[in-house]
């Protein structure tokens, strides 16, 4: 089964502290991914379905920081909310819910990169281990005016500028590869405020193989076709 995006959203703190997102419907997803941007990468993540979140990669080391969390084979459904818990870290999150994931061991390759501030940043290259992987990248930045862009055919699912006294800036993007290939996308914005980028690939569910018909059944089908 191929990857498909089921739902996504972005929410940020309104006062630099703990917040809970608006609700979305994650029904049908078997992989949840959450990209966090905050001032140190130390915010903790939880959700209304009591899933256990694992760190895929991060935090980075130059604030605003970036970190990617995930849940394999999660509990999903309607009215699904997500909470970033912290004090004074200006958290901002992007959530992506996908179907089509390997539910046993989906996390594949990861990388990350931090800079003091620039107009572009790359998370450093990864090469997924198998075809049809989902590759997700996150970015963090400290700008109140500029929007982000990304190359390498990545699709930006959500992005949000920094709001002073509330949350730092964030970007989330993904690509579903057909063939496994090295990838190192470039995030861009016009002011020198990009500070961190992360990337992670996730393996797809194994393809369903239809077993061959037993010989006697196959012969019967062939005879029926001739008749």
N, CA, C and O of each residue as an XYZ file, in Angstrom:
908
protein
N       0.848     -1.201      0.000
C       0.000      0.000      0.000
C       0.881      1.247      0.000
O       1.806      1.350      0.806
N       0.604      2.188     -0.890
C       1.397      3.401     -0.996
C       1.040      4.387      0.115
O      -0.067      4.370      0.654
N       2.000      5.239      0.439
C       1.747      6.290      1.424
C       0.689      7.268      0.911
O       0.626      7.561     -0.283
N      -0.134      7.762      1.821
C      -1.099      8.815      1.519
C      -1.254      9.703      2.741
O      -1.322      9.210      3.867
N      -1.309     11.012      2.523
C      -1.513     11.962      3.609
C      -2.987     11.979      3.987
O      -3.843     12.282      3.156
N      -3.282     11.653      5.245
C      -4.655     11.580      5.740
C      -5.119     12.928      6.293
O      -6.237     13.364      6.020
N      -4.253     13.584      7.070
C      -4.604     14.864      7.692
C      -3.328     15.578      8.096
O      -2.283     14.951      8.273
N      -3.420     16.896      8.242
C      -2.265     17.668      8.706
C      -2.763     18.973      9.297
O      -3.876     19.416      9.013
N      -1.917     19.589     10.130
C      -2.265     20.887     10.687
C      -1.052     21.509     11.350
O      -0.051     20.838     11.602
N      -1.156     22.825     11.635
C      -0.106     23.579     12.325
C      -0.743     24.392     13.433
O      -1.805     24.986     13.248
N      -0.091     24.417     14.590
C      -0.534     25.244     15.708
C       0.669     25.704     16.511
O       1.680     25.006     16.581
N       0.560     26.884     17.119
C       1.639     27.404     17.947
C       1.121     27.994     19.233
O      -0.061     28.316     19.362
N       2.021     28.131     20.181
C       1.674     28.735     21.467
C       1.263     30.195     21.278
O       1.714     30.865     20.349
N       0.415     30.666     22.159
C       0.018     32.078     22.139
C       0.705     32.886     23.231
O       0.504     34.095     23.344
N       1.539     32.186     24.053
C       2.175     32.902     25.171
C       3.548     32.337     25.536
O       4.032     32.570     26.644
N       4.174     31.609     24.635
C       5.498     30.960     24.778
C       5.449     29.696     25.623
O       6.481     29.054     25.816
N       4.288     29.321     26.128
C       4.193     28.181     27.043
C       3.390     27.025     26.427
O       3.125     27.007     25.225
N       3.015     26.074     27.270
C       2.247     24.901     26.873
C       0.984     25.286     26.104
O       0.322     26.269     26.438
N       0.656     24.507     25.072
C      -0.596     24.719     24.352
C      -1.092     23.382     23.798
O      -0.327     22.427     23.669
N      -2.368     23.334     23.479
C      -2.992     22.185     22.826
C      -3.565     22.625     21.493
O      -4.198     23.676     21.394
N      -3.343     21.824     20.478
C      -3.766     22.167     19.125
C      -5.282     22.087     18.954
O      -5.998     21.595     19.826
N      -5.744     22.575     17.827
C      -7.114     22.316     17.399
C      -7.245     20.838     17.048
O      -6.242     20.159     16.833
N      -8.469     20.343     16.990
C      -8.720     18.928     16.727
C      -8.748     18.636     15.231
O      -9.236     19.442     14.439
N      -8.216     17.465     14.850
C      -8.311     16.980     13.479
C      -8.789     15.529     13.506
O      -8.815     14.890     14.558
N      -9.164     15.023     12.337
C      -9.607     13.637     12.200
C      -8.476     12.823     11.574
O      -8.159     13.000     10.398
N      -7.870     11.936     12.356
C      -6.748     11.123     11.879
C      -7.176      9.705     11.506
O      -6.328      8.830     11.325
N      -8.476      9.473     11.390
C      -8.982      8.141     11.064
C      -8.326      7.608      9.793
O      -8.265      8.300      8.777
N      -7.836      6.372      9.860
C      -7.209      5.740      8.711
C      -5.704      5.843      8.682
O      -5.061      5.151      7.893
N      -5.117      6.687      9.520
C      -3.659      6.835      9.548
C      -3.020      5.712     10.355
O      -3.582      5.261     11.353
N      -1.839      5.258      9.920
C      -1.071      4.310     10.733
C       0.329      4.818     11.045
O       1.179      4.065     11.521
N       0.567      6.109     10.772
C       1.819      6.760     11.157
C       1.524      8.227     11.434
O       0.983      8.933     10.582
N       1.883      8.683     12.632
C       1.770     10.088     12.989
C       3.164     10.685     13.077
O       4.065     10.095     13.674
N       3.334     11.843     12.486
C       4.610     12.557     12.533
C       4.342     13.959     13.057
O       3.401     14.623     12.622
N       5.170     14.406     13.991
C       5.036     15.743     14.551
C       6.383     16.443     14.475
O       7.384     15.941     14.987
N       6.403     17.596     13.838
C       7.604     18.417     13.759
C       7.472     19.543     14.777
O       6.485     20.278     14.784
N       8.464     19.664     15.621
C       8.478     20.672     16.682
C       9.544     21.717     16.388
O      10.668     21.378     16.018
N       9.196     22.970     16.551
C      10.166     24.062     16.592
C       9.978     24.783     17.912
O       8.860     25.160     18.262
N      11.054     24.976     18.640
C      11.004     25.776     19.858
C      12.401     26.295     20.154
O      13.309     26.127     19.340
N      12.580     26.917     21.300
C      13.854     27.579     21.585
C      14.969     26.646     22.034
O      16.123     27.066     22.123
N      14.641     25.378     22.320
C      15.705     24.454     22.737
C      15.455     23.016     22.325
O      16.300     22.156     22.571
N      14.328     22.733     21.710
C      13.988     21.358     21.353
C      13.530     20.521     22.520
O      13.398     19.304     22.394
N      13.279     21.161     23.676
C      13.008     20.420     24.906
C      11.536     20.268     25.246
O      11.207     19.610     26.233
N      10.640     20.854     24.461
C       9.211     20.668     24.731
C       8.868     19.189     24.639
O       9.431     18.473     23.811
N       7.952     18.727     25.477
C       7.492     17.342     25.413
C       6.158     17.289     24.679
O       5.387     18.248     24.685
N       5.903     16.134     24.040
C       4.751     15.991     23.162
C       3.817     14.905     23.694
O       4.266     13.851     24.144
N       2.523     15.174     23.635
C       1.502     14.188     23.979
C       0.288     14.440     23.090
O       0.240     15.431     22.361
N      -0.693     13.535     23.153
C      -1.907     13.741     22.363
C      -3.119     13.192     23.100
O      -2.995     12.517     24.122
N      -4.293     13.499     22.560
C      -5.537     13.136     23.235
C      -5.886     11.663     23.111
O      -6.822     11.203     23.764
N      -5.154     10.903     22.283
C      -5.385      9.479     22.135
C      -4.396      8.647     22.962
O      -4.361      7.423     22.841
N      -3.595      9.313     23.800
C      -2.645      8.652     24.709
C      -1.599      7.813     23.974
O      -1.182      6.765     24.469
N      -1.177      8.271     22.797
C      -0.093      7.597     22.088
C       1.247      7.904     22.740
O       1.408      8.923     23.412
N       2.203      7.007     22.531
C       3.563      7.206     23.030
C       4.441      7.693     21.883
O       4.626      6.989     20.891
N       4.978      8.897     22.024
C       5.750      9.534     20.963
C       7.240      9.227     21.108
O       7.810      9.359     22.191
N       7.857      8.819     20.009
C       9.299      8.556     19.972
C       9.985      9.656     19.170
O       9.396     10.223     18.251
N      11.220      9.950     19.522
C      11.999     10.926     18.762
C      12.619     10.249     17.550
O      13.316      9.243     17.683
N      12.365     10.803     16.364
C      13.021     10.320     15.152
C      14.393     10.964     15.003
O      15.377     10.283     14.715
N      14.457     12.281     15.200
C      15.728     13.003     15.063
C      15.624     14.350     15.771
O      14.557     14.961     15.832
N      16.774     14.803     16.312
C      16.838     16.073     17.009
C      16.852     15.863     18.519
O      16.799     14.730     18.997
N      16.923     16.955     19.261
C      16.866     18.327     18.781
C      18.178     18.790     18.160
O      19.235     18.207     18.399
N      18.089     19.846     17.359
C      19.270     20.496     16.825
C      19.890     21.356     17.922
O      19.402     21.368     19.051
N      20.961     22.075     17.597
C      21.739     22.713     18.661
C      21.780     24.229     18.615
O      22.358     24.851     19.507
N      21.183     24.843     17.599
C      21.160     26.303     17.511
C      19.715     26.751     17.429
O      19.008     26.392     16.487
N      19.261     27.539     18.413
C      17.859     27.915     18.441
C      17.488     28.989     17.441
O      18.326     29.817     17.083
N      16.227     28.989     16.979
C      15.191     28.000     17.244
C      15.571     26.612     16.742
O      16.146     26.468     15.663
N      15.247     25.600     17.530
C      15.640     24.227     17.248
C      14.519     23.464     16.553
O      13.355     23.863     16.587
N      14.906     22.339     15.911
C      13.944     21.492     15.217
C      14.068     20.059     15.727
O      15.158     19.597     16.064
N      12.936     19.366     15.778
C      12.909     17.978     16.226
C      11.735     17.276     15.554
O      10.683     17.883     15.355
N      11.906     16.005     15.205
C      10.833     15.222     14.597
C      10.479     14.067     15.522
O      11.347     13.294     15.927
N       9.194     13.955     15.853
C       8.650     12.856     16.643
C       7.763     12.001     15.741
O       7.312     12.452     14.688
N       7.514     10.746     16.174
C       6.586      9.906     15.409
C       5.933      8.880     16.316
O       6.428      8.580     17.402
N       4.801      8.342     15.844
C       4.117      7.218     16.490
C       3.806      6.194     15.413
O       3.157      6.518     14.418
N       4.258      4.966     15.597
C       3.912      3.893     14.670
C       2.641      3.201     15.146
O       2.415      3.047     16.346
N       1.814      2.787     14.189
C       0.575      2.072     14.488
C      -0.202      2.751     15.619
O      -0.519      2.106     16.619
N      -0.514      4.045     15.475
C      -1.109      4.802     16.581
C      -2.605      4.547     16.749
O      -3.271      3.992     15.876
N      -3.096      4.973     17.896
C      -4.534      5.115     18.082
C      -4.948      6.426     17.417
O      -4.371      7.475     17.704
N      -5.934      6.376     16.538
C      -6.338      7.554     15.775
C      -7.853      7.711     15.834
O      -8.552      6.866     16.392
N      -8.349      8.790     15.259
C      -9.783      8.995     15.219
C     -10.152     10.464     15.154
O      -9.299     11.317     14.907
N     -11.405     10.753     15.374
C     -11.893     12.131     15.348
C     -11.470     12.871     16.615
O     -11.073     12.262     17.608
N     -11.565     14.180     16.555
C     -11.271     15.056     17.709
C      -9.879     14.789     18.281
O      -9.693     14.774     19.498
N      -8.911     14.581     17.402
C      -7.546     14.266     17.815
C      -6.772     15.569     18.007
O      -6.640     16.360     17.074
N      -6.263     15.789     19.219
C      -5.494     16.988     19.527
C      -4.087     16.620     19.980
O      -3.807     15.477     20.340
N      -3.208     17.626     19.951
C      -1.788     17.415     20.244
C      -1.312     18.539     21.155
O      -1.672     19.701     20.963
N      -0.499     18.182     22.149
C      -0.062     19.144     23.151
C       1.455     19.212     23.220
O       2.132     18.187     23.303
N       1.979     20.430     23.184
C       3.408     20.675     23.440
C       3.506     21.293     24.826
O       2.908     22.334     25.098
N       4.263     20.644     25.695
C       4.357     21.082     27.086
C       5.728     21.695     27.357
O       6.757     21.065     27.114
N       5.732     22.922     27.860
C       6.994     23.609     28.185
C       6.675     24.895     28.929
O       5.512     25.260     29.096
N       7.714     25.570     29.367
C       7.578     26.900     29.948
C       8.566     27.827     29.260
O       9.779     27.650     29.368
N       8.038     28.812     28.555
C       8.872     29.844     27.956
C       9.705     29.429     26.763
O      10.703     30.086     26.465
N       9.333     28.352     26.060
C      10.141     27.886     24.926
C       9.553     28.254     23.566
O      10.138     27.913     22.538
N       8.433     28.927     23.535
C       7.819     29.387     22.281
C       7.576     28.259     21.286
O       8.026     28.356     20.144
N       6.883     27.192     21.676
C       6.737     26.029     20.803
C       5.761     26.249     19.645
O       4.822     27.041     19.728
N       6.023     25.519     18.572
C       5.230     25.576     17.342
C       5.270     24.171     16.759
O       6.354     23.593     16.679
N       4.152     23.593     16.349
C       4.156     22.217     15.865
C       3.422     22.094     14.529
O       2.494     22.845     14.229
N       3.874     21.121     13.746
C       3.167     20.673     12.550
C       2.943     19.179     12.689
O       3.875     18.433     12.990
N       1.706     18.737     12.471
C       1.347     17.327     12.587
C       0.954     16.809     11.214
O       0.204     17.461     10.487
N       1.468     15.626     10.858
C       1.112     14.966      9.608
C       0.712     13.531      9.918
O       1.446     12.809     10.593
N      -0.442     13.120      9.429
C      -0.944     11.764      9.643
C      -0.989     11.050      8.294
O      -1.611     11.535      7.349
N      -0.323      9.888      8.211
C      -0.218      9.149      6.954
C      -0.756      7.734      7.112
O      -0.685      7.139      8.187
N      -1.289      7.215      6.028
C      -1.540      5.787      5.895
C      -0.461      5.203      4.993
O       0.216      5.933      4.268
N      -0.303      3.875      5.040
C       0.640      3.208      4.149
C       1.999      2.911      4.745
O       2.917      2.526      4.020
N       2.153      3.081      6.067
C       3.455      2.898      6.702
C       3.695      1.458      7.148
O       2.751      0.705      7.390
N       4.948      1.094      7.250
C       5.365     -0.120      7.952
C       5.024      0.091      9.429
O       5.540      1.025     10.045
N       4.187     -0.736      9.999
C       3.740     -0.519     11.378
C       4.616     -1.209     12.416
O       4.386     -1.068     13.617
N       5.627     -1.961     11.956
C       6.528     -2.640     12.890
C       7.760     -1.797     13.189
O       8.097     -1.575     14.352
N       8.429     -1.330     12.144
C       9.664     -0.556     12.317
C       9.777      0.465     11.191
O      10.596      0.296     10.288
N       8.969      1.523     11.232
C       8.918      2.442     10.093
C      10.109      3.377      9.952
O      10.471      3.730      8.830
N      10.731      3.788     11.053
C      11.803      4.770     10.967
C      13.001      4.188     10.230
O      13.451      3.081     10.528
N      13.508      4.941      9.272
C      14.576      4.452      8.398
C      15.862      5.260      8.594
O      16.699      4.875      9.411
N      16.041      6.354      7.876
C      17.258      7.165      7.940
C      16.931      8.555      8.481
O      15.818      9.047      8.298
N      17.904      9.190      9.148
C      17.696     10.540      9.691
C      18.962     11.370      9.563
O      20.060     10.835      9.412
N      18.793     12.686      9.625
C      19.921     13.604      9.673
C      19.422     14.959     10.158
O      18.215     15.177     10.262
N      20.343     15.869     10.455
C      19.976     17.194     10.953
C      21.139     18.150     10.778
O      22.280     17.730     10.585
N      20.839     19.451     10.847
C      21.874     20.473     10.675
C      21.414     21.762     11.343
O      20.234     22.109     11.293
N      22.352     22.468     11.968
C      22.075     23.760     12.597
C      23.066     24.799     12.091
O      24.215     24.479     11.784
N      22.613     26.046     12.007
C      23.483     27.171     11.666
C      23.095     28.360     12.535
O      22.030     28.367     13.153
N      23.966     29.365     12.578
C      23.684     30.536     13.399
C      22.600     31.407     12.793
O      22.036     32.258     13.480
N      22.302     31.207     11.523
C      21.274     31.984     10.837
C      21.660     32.184      9.389
O      22.762     32.653      9.104
N      20.781     31.841      8.471
C      21.093     31.990      7.060
C      19.832     32.037      6.225
O      18.737     31.763      6.716
N      19.997     32.391      4.942
C      18.855     32.437      4.034
C      18.515     31.056      3.493
O      17.420     30.849      2.970
N      19.436     30.114      3.613
C      19.166     28.735      3.210
C      19.744     27.776      4.243
O      20.676     28.109      4.975
N      19.169     26.580      4.284
C      19.715     25.523      5.132
C      19.294     24.170      4.569
O      18.181     24.009      4.069
N      20.198     23.207      4.657
C      19.901     21.827      4.303
C      20.048     20.952      5.540
O      20.887     21.240      6.394
N      19.252     19.889      5.659
C      19.330     19.027      6.840
C      20.461     18.015      6.793
O      20.684     17.294      7.766
N      21.180     17.948      5.677
C      22.207     16.949      5.353
C      21.533     15.721      4.730
O      20.384     15.398      5.031
N      22.268     15.066      3.873
C      21.707     14.048      2.998
C      21.358     12.750      3.727
O      22.028     12.341      4.675
N      20.279     12.117      3.245
C      19.967     10.739      3.619
C      19.653      9.961      2.344
O      19.268     10.544      1.331
N      19.818      8.652      2.402
C      19.410      7.774      1.313
C      18.512      6.701      1.885
O      19.002      5.797      2.563
N      17.207      6.767      1.636
C      16.305      5.728      2.142
C      16.758      4.345      1.722
O      17.354      4.171      0.659
N      16.473      3.361      2.563
C      16.990      2.003      2.326
C      16.144      1.199      1.357
O      16.606      0.191      0.823
N      14.902      1.632      1.119
C      14.013      0.904      0.218
C      13.234      1.892     -0.627
O      13.200      3.085     -0.327
N      12.614      1.398     -1.676
C      11.770      2.238     -2.522
C      10.470      2.591     -1.807
O      10.071      1.931     -0.847
N       9.818      3.647     -2.297
C       8.485      4.067     -1.836
C       8.459      4.593     -0.408
O       7.422      4.555      0.253
N       9.600      5.084      0.068
C       9.654      5.663      1.412
C       9.013      7.049      1.443
O       8.982      7.766      0.443
N       8.511      7.396      2.602
C       8.084      8.752      2.917
C       9.277      9.483      3.515
O       9.911      8.972      4.438
N       9.593     10.665      3.009
C      10.674     11.485      3.553
C      10.078     12.798      4.034
O       9.388     13.487      3.284
N      10.348     13.141      5.296
C       9.782     14.337      5.926
C      10.925     15.233      6.387
O      11.924     14.752      6.922
N      10.774     16.529      6.179
C      11.779     17.496      6.642
C      11.096     18.602      7.424
O       9.986     19.024      7.095
N      11.780     19.068      8.468
C      11.302     20.187      9.260
C      12.325     21.303      9.282
O      13.523     21.050      9.152
N      11.869     22.537      9.443
C      12.759     23.685      9.539
C      12.297     24.600     10.664
O      11.108     24.678     10.974
N      13.262     25.291     11.271
C      12.970     26.273     12.312
C      13.621     27.595     11.937
O      14.726     27.628     11.396
N      12.918     28.690     12.233
C      13.508     29.992     11.929
C      12.903     31.069     12.815
O      11.856     30.880     13.434
N      13.599     32.213     12.857
C      13.195     33.284     13.762
C      12.868     34.558     13.034
O      13.485     35.591     13.292
N      11.902     34.512     12.122
C      11.552     35.672     11.322
C      10.045     35.900     11.381
O       9.263     34.953     11.305
N       9.648     37.149     11.515
C       8.231     37.478     11.655
C       7.568     37.878     10.340
O       6.374     38.178     10.314
N       8.339     37.885      9.244
C       7.783     38.376      7.984
C       7.893     37.386      6.836
O       6.971     37.282      6.027
N       8.998     36.657      6.746
C       9.274     35.849      5.561
C       8.593     34.492      5.594
O       8.423     33.892      6.656
N       8.207     34.019      4.425
C       7.714     32.661      4.266
C       8.825     31.770      3.735
O       9.840     32.253      3.233
N       8.620     30.465      3.852
C       9.632     29.488      3.468
C       9.317     28.870      2.114
O       8.169     28.846      1.672
N      10.372     28.368      1.464
C      10.224     27.527      0.285
C      11.201     26.374      0.417
O      12.117     26.417      1.238
N      11.002     25.334     -0.401
C      11.870     24.165     -0.355
C      11.925     23.560     -1.751
O      10.950     23.615     -2.501
N      13.081     22.979     -2.096
C      13.251     22.399     -3.425
C      13.175     20.872     -3.367
O      12.637     20.304     -2.417
N      13.716     20.222     -4.383
C      13.802     18.756     -4.458
C      12.429     18.084     -4.499
O      12.282     16.940     -4.069
N      11.417     18.804     -5.021
C      10.059     18.278     -5.190
C       9.330     18.016     -3.878
O       8.308     17.331     -3.869
N       9.840     18.551     -2.768
C       9.132     18.423     -1.502
C       7.870     19.286     -1.519
O       7.842     20.360     -2.120
N       6.845     18.801     -0.857
C       5.579     19.515     -0.716
C       5.509     20.090      0.696
O       5.613     19.346      1.671
N       5.333     21.398      0.813
C       5.168     22.007      2.137
C       3.733     21.759      2.596
O       2.781     22.240      1.980
N       3.592     21.011      3.674
C       2.253     20.756      4.219
C       1.771     21.935      5.042
O       0.598     22.304      4.985
N       2.686     22.532      5.813
C       2.339     23.658      6.683
C       3.582     24.478      6.969
O       4.695     23.952      6.969
N       3.394     25.756      7.209
C       4.464     26.623      7.679
C       3.862     27.793      8.428
O       2.713     28.171      8.196
N       4.656     28.370      9.337
C       4.178     29.501     10.111
C       5.328     30.373     10.555
O       6.359     29.867     10.998
N       5.161     31.692     10.442
C       6.197     32.642     10.832
C       6.304     32.746     12.359
O       5.395     32.356     13.092
N       7.423     33.276     12.805
C       7.557     33.581     14.229
C       6.584     34.686     14.606
O       6.385     35.640     13.853
N       5.979     34.546     15.784
C       5.192     35.621     16.378
C       5.826     35.932     17.723
O       5.806     35.100     18.630
N       6.379     37.107     17.853
C       7.092     37.465     19.072
C       6.182     37.354     20.289
O       5.030     37.786     20.260
N       6.716     36.766     21.362
C       5.935     36.560     22.574
C       4.982     35.396     22.498
O       4.209     35.167     23.428
N       5.021     34.636     21.379
C       4.133     33.495     21.226
C       4.901     32.232     20.816
O       5.041     31.302     21.610
N       5.401     32.204     19.564
C       6.073     31.001     19.069
C       7.103     31.353     18.006
O       7.021     32.403     17.370
N       8.083     30.455     17.820
C       9.091     30.615     16.782
C       8.516     30.158     15.445
O       7.399     29.645     15.392
N       9.280     30.344     14.358
C       8.822     29.954     13.031
C       9.086     28.484     12.740
O      10.017     27.886     13.279
N       8.239     27.904     11.866
C       8.334     26.470     11.569
C       7.964     26.197     10.118
O       7.208     26.946      9.500
N       8.515     25.103      9.586
C       8.107     24.591      8.283
C       8.105     23.078      8.308
O       8.936     22.466      8.979
N       7.174     22.465      7.577
C       7.089     21.013      7.464
C       6.840     20.662      6.003
O       5.979     21.256      5.355
N       7.597     19.693      5.485
C       7.458     19.303      4.084
C       7.723     17.818      3.947
O       8.350     17.199      4.806
N       7.226     17.247      2.833
C       7.409     15.809      2.635
C       7.472     15.474      1.148
O       7.055     16.259      0.297
N       8.001     14.296      0.860
C       7.995     13.727     -0.472
C       7.813     12.221     -0.324
O       8.323     11.621      0.623
N       7.093     11.616     -1.247
C       6.952     10.163     -1.276
C       7.755      9.670     -2.470
O       7.352      9.860     -3.617
N       8.886      9.039     -2.201
C       9.757      8.573     -3.271
C       9.172      7.313     -3.919
O       8.477      6.530     -3.272
N       9.469      7.139     -5.202
C       9.129      5.882     -5.874
C      10.335      4.956     -5.926
O      10.201      3.738     -5.801
N      11.528      5.548     -6.115
C      12.781      4.793     -6.069
C      13.651      5.392     -4.981
O      13.679      6.610     -4.805
N      14.363      4.545     -4.249
C      15.230      5.042     -3.183
C      16.369      5.852     -3.787
O      17.105      5.361     -4.644
N      16.511      7.093     -3.337
C      17.544      7.973     -3.872
C      17.972      8.960     -2.797
O      17.178      9.347     -1.939
N      19.240      9.363     -2.854
C      19.758     10.347     -1.907
C      18.972     11.646     -2.032
O      18.607     12.062     -3.131
N      18.716     12.281     -0.886
C      17.938     13.519     -0.891
C      18.450     14.445      0.204
O      18.735     14.013      1.321
N      18.562     15.729     -0.138
C      19.054     16.742      0.795
C      18.430     18.081      0.401
O      19.105     18.913     -0.206
N      17.164     18.306      0.732
C      16.458     19.494      0.247
C      17.001     20.777      0.871
O      17.563     20.768      1.966
N      16.820     21.873      0.151
C      17.229     23.187      0.633
C      16.006     24.005      1.006
O      15.153     24.288      0.165
N      15.931     24.381      2.273
C      14.930     25.340      2.740
C      15.457     26.752      2.500
O      16.647     27.007      2.682
N      14.578     27.674      2.093
C      15.002     29.041      1.791
C      14.014     30.062      2.339
O      12.816     29.797      2.443
N      14.545     31.246      2.690
C      13.745     32.433      2.978
C      14.631     33.642      2.752
O      15.847     33.487      2.640
N      14.071     34.840      2.680
C      14.830     35.980      2.179
C      15.717     36.658      3.210
O      16.660     37.357      2.838
N      15.443     36.473      4.489
C      16.287     37.033      5.543
C      17.120     35.919      6.169
O      16.767     34.744      6.077
N      18.209     36.291      6.793
C      19.140     35.292      7.345
C      18.678     34.831      8.720
O      19.318     35.123      9.729
N      17.548     34.100      8.754
C      16.970     33.688     10.027
C      16.735     32.190     10.157
O      16.278     31.738     11.206
N      17.034     31.404      9.122
C      16.918     29.952      9.235
C      18.023     29.428     10.142
O      19.186     29.800      9.991
N      17.656     28.559     11.087
C      18.641     28.080     12.057
C      18.768     26.568     12.131
O      19.804     26.071     12.573
N      17.764     25.825     11.721
C      17.811     24.376     11.912
C      16.944     23.663     10.889
O      15.913     24.174     10.452
N      17.397     22.451     10.514
C      16.612     21.602      9.618
C      16.830     20.151     10.006
O      17.930     19.752     10.387
N      15.776     19.378      9.904
C      15.821     17.950     10.212
C      15.205     17.179      9.053
O      14.433     17.727      8.266
N      15.562     15.889      8.959
C      15.004     15.052      7.898
C      14.932     13.610      8.394
O      15.802     13.156      9.138
N      13.895     12.902      7.978
C      13.730     11.498      8.357
C      12.962     10.776      7.264
O      12.037     11.331      6.671
N      13.352      9.541      7.002
C      12.600      8.708      6.066
C      11.901      7.595      6.837
O      12.379      7.130      7.872
N      10.753      7.181      6.299
C       9.921      6.161      6.930
C       9.563      5.105      5.891
O       9.132      5.428      4.784
N       9.746      3.844      6.261
C       9.532      2.746      5.322
C       8.048      2.494      5.074
O       7.224      2.696      5.967
N       7.704      2.052      3.859
C       6.312      1.763      3.533
C       5.903      0.379      4.012
O       6.746     -0.456      4.343
N       4.602      0.152      4.043
C       4.094     -1.185      4.328
C       4.534     -2.134      3.224
O       4.651     -1.743      2.062
N       4.776     -3.383      3.599
C       5.192     -4.370      2.610
C       4.072     -4.588      1.603
O       2.890     -4.585      1.948
N       4.470     -4.775      0.361
C       3.487     -5.029     -0.689
C       2.830     -6.376     -0.464
O       3.481     -7.334     -0.048
N       1.540     -6.445     -0.740
C       0.805     -7.698     -0.614
C       1.052     -8.554     -1.842
O       0.819     -8.126     -2.973
N       1.529     -9.772     -1.605
C       1.826    -10.686     -2.698
C       0.731    -11.737     -2.772
O       0.471    -12.439     -1.796
N       0.097    -11.844     -3.915
C      -0.954    -12.845     -4.106
C      -0.311    -14.179     -4.471
O       0.378    -14.266     -5.487
N      -0.519    -15.222     -3.665
C       0.122    -16.501     -3.954
C      -0.435    -17.097     -5.244
O      -1.594    -16.858     -5.582
N       0.384    -17.876     -5.974
C      -0.098    -18.486     -7.214
C      -1.177    -19.520     -6.920
O      -1.178    -20.142     -5.858
N      -2.082    -19.696     -7.852
C      -3.122    -20.709     -7.707
C      -2.504    -22.100     -7.725
O      -1.568    -22.344     -8.486
N      -3.000    -23.004     -6.915
C      -2.535    -24.387     -7.014
C      -2.730    -24.904     -8.445
O      -3.636    -24.473     -9.157
N      -1.867    -25.829     -8.843
C      -1.878    -26.316    -10.225
C      -3.241    -26.827    -10.638
O      -3.705    -26.528    -11.739
N      -3.888    -27.589     -9.782
C      -5.171    -28.182    -10.159
C      -6.236    -27.112    -10.375
O      -7.086    -27.244    -11.255
N      -6.186    -26.043     -9.563
C      -7.143    -24.946     -9.721
C      -6.841    -24.185    -10.998
O      -7.749    -23.832    -11.751
N      -5.544    -23.929    -11.242
C      -5.163    -23.203    -12.446
C      -5.601    -23.943    -13.703
O      -6.094    -23.331    -14.651
N      -5.416    -25.277    -13.708
C      -5.824    -26.073    -14.859
C      -7.333    -26.029    -15.068
O      -7.809    -25.986    -16.202
N      -8.082    -26.041    -13.964
C      -9.535    -25.976    -14.059
C      -9.982    -24.641    -14.640
O     -10.905    -24.592    -15.453
N      -9.324    -23.551    -14.222
C      -9.655    -22.242    -14.730
C      -9.352    -22.179    -16.223
O     -10.134    -21.628    -16.998
N      -8.213    -22.746    -16.623
C      -7.840    -22.734    -18.037
C      -8.839    -23.524    -18.875
O      -9.232    -23.090    -19.958
N      -9.249    -24.693    -18.365
C     -10.234    -25.494    -19.114
C     -11.569    -24.791    -19.243
O     -12.222    -24.843    -20.285
N     -11.967    -24.127    -18.157
C     -13.228    -23.382    -18.185
C     -13.180    -22.272    -19.222
O     -14.163    -22.018    -19.919
N     -12.018    -21.605    -19.322
C     -11.872    -20.532    -20.297
C     -11.986    -21.057    -21.716
O     -12.563    -20.404    -22.585
N     -11.422    -22.266    -21.951
C     -11.502    -22.870    -23.294
C     -12.936    -23.252    -23.627
O     -13.390    -23.037    -24.751
N     -13.666    -23.825    -22.648
C     -15.048    -24.212    -22.870
C     -15.911    -22.980    -23.111
O     -17.117    -23.102    -23.320
